[in-house]
Every structure is written in structure tokens, then in C-alpha cells.
Amino acid sequence: MRVTRVLPFILALMPVCVQAQEPSTPKQQTSVVYVYRYKQFVGSALAPSVYCDEVQLARMENGRYFAVNVDSGMHTFRSNDKQSGIQLDVKPGQEYFIRLEIAAGFMKGHGRLILTAAEQGRYELQSNQLKPLDASKVSDSSRVSVNEAKFDRPAASSTPAPVASANAAPKPSTAPGSSEAVTAPVREVTLTDTPPDTNSQMSLGDAARMARQKKTNNNTAASPQ
């Protein structure tokens, strides 16, 4: 009788025990694919669609970009020009960049996708001319993001630039083909027989005239009569 009462409880707990014993499946890491378009006058009124695995992601406007999260594995990307596309083997946790260009057509332009290098894509995506895509142009909102793209940039050097001192002495310049320093030119040199009197307030011009006058007097006195 007791076994009959306990049996329903044992049967109810069996699925819970089995689920607890099953190993948890690791969540697949997604990657990001950025799709952008140059801001150009030609074809600016066109907004071609972008597809991933034949599912429409968004309509690409002039000078805009968006990001789409995709699982790792093989994926195809194209625009409304079906003869041009990209088959991309996505690796987990990687970033990819695709640029859309307008190709001239007979009736209207068509969108063509070009896979760009990560270094080029990051540079072009951070241009001041590009802006995130308008949310109204998104078709697959579950995977497409129109947030502003931000990438890690190298830190600027904290070492201040050398500043020239205002009191620093000027360096002597060297003449072409010569290893000797060239000093500033001397404008005027005055020769005198008498040493300068430091206590005198006489100007240099007066001292020079007196020296010439004294020399003249000495020559006159020394000449024979």
C-alpha cells in the first residue's frame, strides 16, 4: 500500500533528475558584421536592401552603417544586385566589414557589396561623414543594431612635448661646409691708446674724439720745425 502511494512521486521527480544530469550545452558565441556605405552624391536617393542568407536585414541609406549579429559558420551577404555577393565563413567573436557601393544600371543603380579588411573598415566606419542607419530602415530588428560603433583606440602618449625656454642661449650657427661656429658680426670697433676711465661719465664718441685729438697733437709735436 505504501509503495503504491510513493510511486507517483517517484515518477514525477524522474524528469527533473534526468534534466539535472544532462550536461549544459555552451552558448554559441556570435560575431559582428558591419555594413556601411560612403556618403556620395551619386545615387544618394537610392536605398538598396541588404540580405543575409536571403533574409532582408535593412535598406541602406547614403552615408550610413549598421551592425548585424550572426552565428559562426558560413553565411552569404548580398544587395539587390544578385550577381554580386559575399560568402563569408564567420569565426566566433570576430568583426567583419562590408561596404555597399552603388553600381550604375540601365534603369536605376544597384547595390553591390565589397568585403574590406578590418583595418580599413574601422577607419572608414569612424569617419565623421558616416552615421548610424535610421531605425525605420531596419527590417530584421532581432539581429540588426543601429547603435554608434565604438572601437578600442591606442592611448595617446602622456609625455609632454618639449618646450623651448625663453632664457635659453641661442646656439651658434655654422657656415655651409665649415665645422667652426660663426658668431654674430661686430658692427664697430673703436681703438684708443688710453684705457677707459670707469669713473668718467664721458660718452664713447667723446672719448674717441679726444683720442684722435691727442694723437694729432703728438704727431705735431714730434714733427721737425
PAVEXDO-545109 format. One line per 3 residues: number of its first residue (from 1); their letters; for each residue y, z, x of N, C-alpha, C. Coordinates in Angstrom, 2 decimals, always signed. Layout:
N
NUM	a	Y Z X Y Z X Y Z X  ...
***
This chain:
225
1	mrv	-1.21 +0.00 +0.84 +0.00 +0.00 +0.00 +1.25 +0.00 +0.87  +1.23 +0.82 +1.97 +2.39 +0.87 +2.86 +2.57 -0.45 +3.59  +1.45 -1.07 +3.95 +1.55 -2.36 +4.65 +2.19 -3.39 +3.75
4	trv	+1.90 -3.36 +2.48 +2.49 -4.32 +1.54 +3.99 -4.13 +1.42  +4.48 -2.89 +1.50 +5.91 -2.62 +1.39 +6.65 -3.01 +2.67  +6.02 -2.82 +3.82 +6.69 -3.11 +5.09 +6.69 -4.59 +5.42
7	lpf	+5.72 -5.34 +4.92 +5.58 -6.76 +5.26 +6.81 -7.59 +4.94  +7.48 -7.42 +3.77 +8.69 -8.23 +3.52 +9.79 -8.01 +4.54  +9.95 -6.78 +5.02 +10.99 -6.50 +6.02 +10.66 -7.17 +7.36
10	ila	+9.37 -7.17 +7.71 +8.98 -7.83 +8.96 +9.23 -9.32 +8.89  +8.92 -9.93 +7.74 +9.15 -11.37 +7.58 +10.64 -11.70 +7.61  +11.49 -10.81 +7.10 +12.94 -11.06 +7.10 +13.53 -10.96 +8.49
13	lmp	+12.97 -10.13 +9.35 +13.51 -9.95 +10.70 +13.00 -10.98 +11.69  +11.96 -11.71 +11.37 +11.39 -12.67 +12.33 +12.37 -13.76 +12.73  +13.13 -14.43 +11.82 +14.08 -15.46 +12.28 +15.14 -14.93 +13.22
16	vcv	+15.60 -13.68 +12.99 +16.62 -13.08 +13.86 +16.07 -12.87 +15.25  +14.81 -12.40 +15.36 +14.20 -12.18 +16.67 +13.99 -13.48 +17.42  +13.56 -14.51 +16.69 +13.33 -15.81 +17.32 +14.64 -16.40 +17.83
19	qaq	+15.74 -16.26 +17.03 +17.04 -16.80 +17.45 +17.57 -16.07 +18.66  +17.31 -14.75 +18.74 +17.80 -13.98 +19.89 +17.07 -14.35 +21.16  +15.80 -14.77 +21.06 +15.03 -15.12 +22.24 +15.34 -16.51 +22.77
22	eps	+15.90 -17.40 +21.92 +16.21 -18.75 +22.36 +17.37 -18.74 +23.33  +17.29 -19.45 +24.45 +18.40 -19.48 +25.42 +19.59 -20.22 +24.85  +20.79 -19.70 +25.11 +22.02 -20.32 +24.62 +22.31 -21.60 +25.39
25	tpk	+22.68 -22.63 +24.66 +22.98 -23.92 +25.28 +24.40 -23.92 +25.81  +24.65 -24.20 +27.10 +26.02 -24.20 +27.64 +26.87 -25.27 +26.97  +28.13 -24.89 +26.71 +29.05 -25.82 +26.06 +29.45 -26.93 +27.02
28	qqt	+29.42 -28.14 +26.53 +29.73 -29.29 +27.38 +31.22 -29.32 +27.70  +31.54 -29.47 +28.97 +32.92 -29.49 +29.40 +33.53 -30.86 +29.15  +34.70 -30.87 +28.54 +35.36 -32.14 +28.20 +36.31 -32.55 +29.32
31	svv	+36.72 -33.80 +29.26 +37.68 -34.35 +30.20 +38.87 -34.90 +29.42  +39.94 -35.16 +30.14 +41.17 -35.63 +29.52 +41.47 -37.05 +29.99  +41.75 -37.91 +29.05 +42.16 -39.29 +29.34 +43.58 -39.47 +28.82
34	yvy	+44.52 -39.79 +29.72 +45.91 -40.02 +29.34 +46.13 -41.52 +29.15  +46.74 -41.86 +28.04 +47.09 -43.25 +27.74 +48.61 -43.32 +27.63  +49.22 -44.23 +28.38 +50.68 -44.32 +28.37 +51.12 -45.77 +28.40
37	ryk	+52.40 -45.94 +28.13 +52.98 -47.28 +28.05 +54.38 -47.25 +28.63  +54.67 -48.26 +29.48 +56.01 -48.35 +30.05 +57.06 -48.54 +28.94  +58.28 -48.07 +29.26 +59.40 -48.34 +28.37 +60.04 -49.66 +28.79
40	qfv	+59.82 -50.71 +27.98 +60.32 -52.04 +28.29 +60.93 -52.67 +27.05  +61.84 -53.61 +27.31 +62.49 -54.29 +26.19 +61.55 -55.28 +25.52  +60.74 -55.97 +26.34 +59.83 -56.98 +25.79 +58.73 -56.28 +24.99
43	gsa	+58.59 -56.68 +23.74 +57.56 -56.11 +22.87 +57.83 -54.69 +22.44  +59.08 -54.24 +22.51 +59.40 -52.85 +22.18 +59.15 -52.54 +20.70  +59.20 -53.55 +19.84 +58.98 -53.32 +18.41 +57.50 -53.23 +18.04
46	lap	+56.61 -53.59 +18.97 +55.17 -53.56 +18.69 +54.59 -52.18 +18.96  +53.57 -51.83 +18.18 +52.87 -50.56 +18.36 +51.37 -50.81 +18.21  +50.74 -51.41 +19.22 +49.30 -51.73 +19.13 +48.45 -50.47 +19.10
49	svy	+47.31 -50.58 +18.45 +46.38 -49.44 +18.35 +45.55 -49.31 +19.61  +45.09 -48.08 +19.85 +44.20 -47.78 +20.97 +42.92 -47.19 +20.39  +41.77 -47.68 +20.86 +40.47 -47.27 +20.34 +39.63 -46.66 +21.45
52	cde	+38.84 -45.66 +21.07 +37.83 -45.08 +21.95 +36.50 -45.14 +21.23  +35.56 -45.87 +21.80 +34.25 -46.08 +21.17 +34.41 -46.64 +19.75  +35.36 -47.58 +19.62 +35.66 -48.28 +18.37 +36.21 -47.36 +17.28
55	vql	+36.70 -46.19 +17.66 +37.37 -45.28 +16.73 +38.86 -45.27 +17.09  +39.71 -45.54 +16.11 +41.14 -45.62 +16.38 +41.69 -44.24 +16.74  +42.39 -44.19 +17.88 +42.99 -42.94 +18.32 +44.44 -42.81 +17.85
58	arm	+45.23 -43.82 +18.12 +46.65 -43.77 +17.77 +47.24 -45.17 +17.92  +48.49 -45.30 +17.45 +49.26 -46.52 +17.65 +50.31 -46.23 +18.71  +50.24 -46.99 +19.78 +51.05 -46.71 +20.96 +52.45 -47.31 +20.83
61	eng	+53.46 -46.44 +20.87 +54.85 -46.88 +20.81 +55.38 -47.17 +22.21  +56.54 -47.79 +22.26 +57.18 -48.15 +23.52 +57.65 -46.90 +24.25  +57.28 -46.78 +25.53 +57.73 -45.65 +26.34 +57.13 -44.32 +25.94
64	ryf	+55.89 -44.30 +25.45 +55.26 -43.05 +25.00 +53.90 -42.86 +25.68  +53.32 -41.67 +25.48 +51.98 -41.38 +26.02 +51.31 -40.33 +25.14  +49.98 -40.24 +25.26 +49.22 -39.20 +24.60 +47.98 -38.90 +25.42
67	avn	+47.31 -37.80 +25.11 +46.09 -37.39 +25.79 +44.97 -37.29 +24.77  +43.76 -37.64 +25.19 +42.60 -37.57 +24.33 +41.49 -36.84 +25.08  +40.87 -35.87 +24.41 +39.76 -35.11 +24.98 +38.45 -35.82 +24.65
70	vds	+37.65 -36.11 +25.67 +36.38 -36.81 +25.48 +35.28 -36.05 +26.22  +34.06 -36.16 +25.72 +32.91 -35.56 +26.39 +32.53 -36.41 +27.59  +31.80 -35.79 +28.50 +31.34 -36.53 +29.67 +30.32 -37.58 +29.25
73	gmh	+30.28 -38.65 +30.00 +29.38 -39.75 +29.68 +30.12 -41.07 +29.62  +29.47 -42.09 +29.15 +30.05 -43.43 +29.09 +30.85 -43.61 +27.80  +32.08 -44.12 +27.96 +32.96 -44.38 +26.81 +33.67 -45.71 +27.03
76	tfr	+34.05 -46.34 +25.95 +34.80 -47.60 +26.01 +36.17 -47.40 +25.39  +37.16 -48.04 +26.00 +38.54 -47.99 +25.51 +39.05 -49.42 +25.40  +39.80 -49.69 +24.36 +40.42 -51.00 +24.20 +41.62 -50.86 +23.28
79	snd	+42.43 -51.92 +23.25 +43.53 -52.01 +22.30 +43.20 -53.13 +21.31  +44.23 -53.76 +20.73 +43.94 -54.80 +19.72 +43.58 -56.15 +20.34  +43.59 -56.25 +21.67 +43.07 -57.44 +22.34 +41.62 -57.17 +22.72
82	kqs	+40.68 -57.66 +21.94 +39.27 -57.31 +22.10 +38.65 -57.89 +23.36  +39.26 -58.91 +23.95 +38.67 -59.47 +25.16 +39.03 -58.65 +26.39  +39.86 -57.63 +26.24 +40.25 -56.77 +27.36 +39.92 -55.33 +27.00
85	giq	+39.24 -54.63 +27.89 +38.88 -53.24 +27.63 +38.42 -52.54 +28.89  +38.05 -51.27 +28.77 +37.62 -50.44 +29.89 +36.35 -49.71 +29.50  +35.34 -49.77 +30.36 +34.13 -48.99 +30.20 +34.17 -47.88 +31.24
88	ldv	+34.35 -46.65 +30.77 +34.66 -45.53 +31.65 +33.52 -44.51 +31.64  +33.00 -44.21 +32.82 +31.97 -43.18 +32.98 +32.69 -41.85 +33.26  +32.87 -41.05 +32.24 +33.68 -39.84 +32.32 +32.86 -38.71 +32.95
91	kpg	+33.45 -38.08 +33.96 +32.83 -36.93 +34.61 +33.44 -35.64 +34.05  +32.67 -34.56 +34.01 +33.18 -33.30 +33.42 +34.40 -32.77 +34.17  +35.40 -32.35 +33.41 +36.58 -31.71 +33.98 +37.50 -32.60 +34.77
94	qey	+37.41 -33.92 +34.62 +38.25 -34.85 +35.38 +39.40 -35.36 +34.51  +40.40 -35.95 +35.18 +41.54 -36.57 +34.50 +41.54 -38.07 +34.78  +41.79 -38.85 +33.74 +41.82 -40.31 +33.86 +43.12 -40.82 +33.23
97	fir	+43.59 -41.96 +33.75 +44.86 -42.51 +33.31 +44.69 -43.99 +32.96  +45.13 -44.34 +31.77 +45.05 -45.71 +31.28 +46.44 -46.15 +30.83  +46.88 -47.30 +31.34 +48.20 -47.83 +30.97 +48.03 -49.00 +30.01
100	lei	+48.82 -49.00 +28.96 +48.81 -50.10 +27.99 +49.94 -51.07 +28.31  +49.62 -52.35 +28.35 +50.62 -53.38 +28.58 +50.57 -54.40 +27.44  +51.74 -54.99 +27.19 +51.85 -55.99 +26.12 +51.66 -57.37 +26.74
103	aag	+50.65 -58.09 +26.23 +50.39 -59.46 +26.67 +50.93 -60.41 +25.61  +51.68 -61.41 +26.07 +52.29 -62.36 +25.14 +51.21 -63.18 +24.46  +51.39 -63.42 +23.16 +50.45 -64.22 +22.39 +51.16 -65.32 +21.63
106	fmk	+50.38 -66.15 +20.92 +50.97 -67.28 +20.18 +51.79 -66.78 +19.00  +51.24 -65.84 +18.23 +51.93 -65.31 +17.06 +52.64 -63.99 +17.37  +51.96 -63.10 +18.09 +52.53 -61.82 +18.45 +51.85 -61.30 +19.71
109	ghg	+52.44 -60.27 +20.30 +51.87 -59.71 +21.51 +50.65 -58.85 +21.23  +49.82 -58.70 +22.21 +48.61 -57.89 +22.10 +48.63 -56.82 +23.18  +47.98 -55.70 +22.86 +47.89 -54.61 +23.81 +46.66 -54.74 +24.69
112	rli	+46.84 -54.57 +26.00 +45.75 -54.60 +26.96 +45.80 -53.33 +27.78  +44.63 -52.77 +28.09 +44.52 -51.51 +28.81 +44.16 -51.76 +30.26  +44.78 -50.97 +31.15 +44.53 -51.06 +32.59 +44.27 -49.65 +33.11
115	lta	+43.14 -49.47 +33.79 +42.80 -48.18 +34.38 +43.57 -48.03 +35.69  +44.34 -46.96 +35.82 +45.14 -46.72 +37.02 +44.59 -45.53 +37.79  +44.91 -45.48 +39.08 +44.49 -44.36 +39.93 +45.19 -43.08 +39.49
118	aeq	+44.55 -41.95 +39.75 +45.11 -40.67 +39.32 +46.47 -40.41 +39.97  +46.62 -40.76 +41.25 +47.89 -40.53 +41.93 +49.01 -41.35 +41.29  +48.72 -42.59 +40.94 +49.72 -43.44 +40.30 +49.98 -43.00 +38.87
121	gry	+48.92 -42.64 +38.14 +49.09 -42.23 +36.76 +49.93 -40.98 +36.61  +49.71 -39.98 +37.47 +50.51 -38.76 +37.38 +51.97 -39.05 +37.64  +52.24 -39.89 +38.64 +53.63 -40.22 +38.97 +54.32 -40.93 +37.81
124	elq	+53.66 -41.94 +37.27 +54.28 -42.73 +36.20 +54.39 -41.95 +34.90  +53.44 -41.06 +34.65 +53.47 -40.29 +33.41 +54.60 -39.27 +33.39  +55.02 -38.82 +34.58 +56.10 -37.83 +34.66 +57.48 -38.48 +34.78
127	snq	+57.55 -39.79 +34.54 +58.84 -40.47 +34.58 +59.74 -39.96 +33.46  +61.04 -39.92 +33.75 +62.00 -39.48 +32.73 +62.10 -40.46 +31.57  +61.55 -41.66 +31.74 +61.62 -42.67 +30.69 +60.52 -42.50 +29.64
130	lkp	+59.47 -41.76 +29.96 +58.34 -41.62 +29.04 +58.41 -40.30 +28.28  +58.00 -40.35 +27.01 +57.98 -39.18 +26.14 +56.65 -39.12 +25.40  +56.27 -37.93 +24.92 +55.02 -37.83 +24.15 +55.09 -38.68 +22.88
133	lda	+53.95 -39.16 +22.46 +53.86 -40.00 +21.27 +54.23 -39.20 +20.03  +54.86 -39.88 +19.07 +55.18 -39.24 +17.80 +53.89 -38.89 +17.06  +53.86 -37.70 +16.47 +52.64 -37.23 +15.79 +52.26 -38.11 +14.61
136	skv	+53.23 -38.80 +14.02 +52.93 -39.66 +12.87 +52.14 -40.90 +13.27  +52.09 -41.21 +14.58 +51.35 -42.38 +15.06 +49.90 -42.05 +15.43  +49.50 -40.79 +15.31 +48.15 -40.36 +15.69 +47.20 -40.57 +14.53
139	sds	+46.05 -41.16 +14.82 +45.02 -41.38 +13.80 +43.89 -40.35 +13.90  +43.48 -40.00 +15.12 +42.41 -39.04 +15.33 +43.02 -37.75 +15.88  +43.52 -36.90 +14.97 +44.20 -35.68 +15.40 +43.24 -34.63 +15.95
142	srv	+41.93 -34.78 +15.75 +40.98 -33.81 +16.27 +40.80 -33.93 +17.78  +41.09 -35.09 +18.34 +40.93 -35.30 +19.78 +42.22 -35.64 +20.50  +43.19 -36.17 +19.80 +44.43 -36.64 +20.42 +45.45 -35.50 +20.46
145	svn	+46.09 -35.34 +21.61 +47.16 -34.35 +21.79 +48.44 -35.06 +22.19  +49.55 -34.65 +21.59 +50.86 -35.24 +21.92 +51.76 -34.20 +22.59  +51.15 -33.18 +23.20 +51.92 -32.19 +23.93 +52.43 -32.79 +25.24
148	eak	+53.46 -32.17 +25.78 +54.03 -32.64 +27.04 +53.04 -32.44 +28.18  +52.84 -33.47 +28.96 +51.90 -33.40 +30.08 +52.52 -32.64 +31.23  +51.76 -31.68 +31.79 +52.22 -30.89 +32.92 +51.14 -30.89 +33.99
151	fdr	+51.54 -31.20 +35.21 +50.61 -31.26 +36.33 +51.08 -30.30 +37.41  +50.13 -29.87 +38.24 +50.47 -28.99 +39.35 +51.21 -29.78 +40.40  +52.38 -29.26 +40.80 +53.20 -29.91 +41.83 +53.22 -29.05 +43.08
154	paa	+53.29 -29.66 +44.27 +53.36 -28.86 +45.50 +54.62 -28.03 +45.54  +54.48 -26.77 +45.98 +55.62 -25.86 +46.03 +56.63 -26.32 +47.07  +57.90 -26.16 +46.74 +58.96 -26.56 +47.66 +59.01 -25.60 +48.84
157	sst	+59.42 -26.09 +49.99 +59.48 -25.27 +51.19 +60.54 -24.20 +51.04  +60.18 -22.94 +51.39 +61.12 -21.83 +51.28 +61.97 -21.66 +52.51  +61.76 -22.42 +53.56 +62.54 -22.31 +54.79 +63.90 -22.96 +54.61
160	pap	+65.00 -22.19 +54.76 +66.32 -22.79 +54.55 +66.66 -23.80 +55.63  +67.44 -24.77 +55.26 +67.85 -25.80 +56.20 +68.83 -25.23 +57.21  +68.79 -25.64 +58.47 +69.71 -25.11 +59.47 +71.15 -25.48 +59.15
163	vas	+72.04 -24.50 +59.30 +73.46 -24.69 +59.01 +74.24 -24.61 +60.31  +75.07 -25.60 +60.57 +75.87 -25.62 +61.79 +76.93 -24.55 +61.74  +77.10 -23.81 +62.82 +78.11 -22.76 +62.88 +79.47 -23.35 +63.17
166	ana	+80.49 -22.78 +62.52 +81.85 -23.30 +62.73 +82.39 -22.93 +64.10  +81.82 -21.85 +64.70 +82.31 -21.39 +66.01 +81.50 -21.95 +67.17  +80.52 -22.79 +66.87 +79.69 -23.32 +67.95 +80.49 -24.26 +68.83
169	apk	+80.26 -24.17 +70.12 +80.98 -25.03 +71.06 +80.45 -26.44 +70.97  +81.31 -27.44 +71.00 +80.85 -28.83 +70.92 +80.06 -29.21 +72.15  +79.02 -29.98 +71.95 +78.19 -30.44 +73.06 +78.85 -31.60 +73.78
172	pst	+78.79 -31.63 +75.12 +79.39 -32.76 +75.85 +78.61 -34.03 +75.59  +79.34 -35.10 +75.39 +78.71 -36.39 +75.14 +78.42 -37.07 +76.46  +77.45 -37.92 +76.45 +77.07 -38.64 +77.65 +77.39 -40.11 +77.49
175	apg	+77.86 -40.72 +78.54 +78.19 -42.14 +78.50 +76.92 -42.96 +78.53  +76.90 -44.15 +77.92 +75.71 -45.00 +77.94 +75.30 -45.34 +79.35  +73.99 -45.14 +79.67 +73.46 -45.47 +80.98 +73.74 -44.43 +82.04
178	sse	+74.33 -43.29 +81.65 +74.65 -42.26 +82.63 +74.07 -40.96 +82.15  +73.54 -40.14 +83.09 +72.95 -38.86 +82.75 +73.95 -37.73 +82.88  +75.16 -38.00 +83.38 +76.16 -36.95 +83.56 +76.97 -36.80 +82.29
181	avt	+77.38 -35.59 +82.02 +78.17 -35.31 +80.83 +79.60 -35.78 +81.05  +80.22 -36.30 +80.02 +81.60 -36.77 +80.06 +82.45 -35.77 +79.33  +83.37 -35.14 +80.03 +84.24 -34.14 +79.42 +85.43 -34.83 +78.77
184	apv	+86.19 -34.05 +78.01 +87.35 -34.59 +77.32 +88.38 -35.04 +78.35  +89.10 -36.15 +78.14 +90.08 -36.65 +79.11 +91.29 -35.74 +79.21  +91.85 -35.65 +80.46 +93.05 -34.85 +80.71 +94.26 -35.75 +80.52
187	rev	+95.19 -35.31 +79.65 +96.33 -36.17 +79.32 +97.39 -36.18 +80.42  +97.73 -35.00 +81.03 +98.83 -34.95 +82.01 +98.57 -33.83 +83.00  +98.84 -34.10 +84.28 +98.71 -33.10 +85.34 +100.03 -33.03 +86.10
190	tlt	+100.57 -31.83 +86.26 +101.84 -31.63 +86.97 +101.56 -30.90 +88.28  +102.00 -31.50 +89.40 +101.78 -30.91 +90.72 +103.05 -30.20 +91.16  +102.90 -29.05 +91.79 +104.04 -28.29 +92.27 +103.66 -27.59 +93.56
193	dtp	+104.68 -27.36 +94.44 +104.43 -26.69 +95.71 +104.42 -25.18 +95.57  +105.02 -24.66 +94.54 +105.12 -23.21 +94.38 +104.19 -22.76 +93.30  +103.59 -21.61 +93.48 +102.71 -21.09 +92.43 +103.51 -20.70 +91.21
196	pdt	+102.91 -20.78 +90.06 +103.64 -20.46 +88.84 +103.94 -18.98 +88.78  +105.13 -18.66 +88.31 +105.55 -17.27 +88.14 +105.14 -16.81 +86.75  +104.24 -15.88 +86.73 +103.73 -15.42 +85.42 +104.75 -14.62 +84.66
199	nsq	+105.75 -14.03 +85.38 +106.77 -13.22 +84.71 +107.92 -14.05 +84.20  +107.99 -15.31 +84.58 +109.11 -16.16 +84.19 +108.86 -16.73 +82.82  +109.91 -16.86 +82.01 +109.84 -17.47 +80.69 +110.21 -18.94 +80.73
202	msl	+110.28 -19.51 +81.95 +110.69 -20.90 +82.10 +109.59 -21.81 +81.56  +109.99 -22.89 +80.93 +109.04 -23.86 +80.38 +108.45 -24.70 +81.50  +107.39 -25.37 +81.21 +106.73 -26.22 +82.20 +107.62 -27.38 +82.61
205	gda	+108.37 -27.90 +81.68 +109.28 -29.01 +82.02 +110.37 -28.59 +82.99  +110.94 -27.39 +82.78 +111.98 -26.91 +83.69 +111.40 -26.64 +85.07  +110.19 -26.07 +85.10 +109.56 -25.79 +86.39 +109.30 -27.08 +87.15
208	arm	+108.91 -28.13 +86.47 +108.66 -29.40 +87.14 +109.95 -29.99 +87.70  +111.04 -29.89 +86.93 +112.32 -30.43 +87.42 +112.81 -29.66 +88.65  +112.63 -28.35 +88.61 +113.08 -27.56 +89.75 +112.25 -27.90 +90.99
211	arq	+110.97 -28.15 +90.80 +110.13 -28.50 +91.95 +110.55 -29.84 +92.55  +110.86 -30.80 +91.66 +111.31 -32.10 +92.21 +112.66 -31.97 +92.91  +113.55 -31.14 +92.34 +114.87 -30.96 +92.96 +114.74 -30.30 +94.33
214	kkt	+113.85 -29.32 +94.43 +113.65 -28.62 +95.69 +113.08 -29.57 +96.74  +112.13 -30.43 +96.31 +111.53 -31.37 +97.24 +112.58 -32.36 +97.74  +113.47 -32.79 +96.84 +114.55 -33.73 +97.22 +115.48 -33.07 +98.25
217	nnn	+115.84 -31.80 +98.02 +116.72 -31.09 +98.93 +116.08 -30.95 +100.29  +114.77 -30.66 +100.32 +114.08 -30.51 +101.60 +114.06 -31.83 +102.37  +113.85 -32.94 +101.64 +113.83 -34.23 +102.31 +115.21 -34.56 +102.88
220	taa	+116.27 -34.20 +102.12 +117.65 -34.48 +102.58 +117.99 -33.68 +103.83  +117.54 -32.42 +103.81 +117.84 -31.56 +104.97 +117.06 -32.02 +106.19  +115.89 -32.54 +106.03 +115.09 -32.94 +107.15 +115.48 -34.29 +107.72
223	spq	+116.23 -35.12 +106.99 +116.59 -36.45 +107.43 +117.68 -36.33 +108.50  +117.70 -37.19 +109.58 +118.74 -37.11 +110.62 +120.10 -37.54 +110.09  +121.17 -36.92 +110.59 +122.52 -37.24 +110.14 +123.07 -38.44 +110.93
***
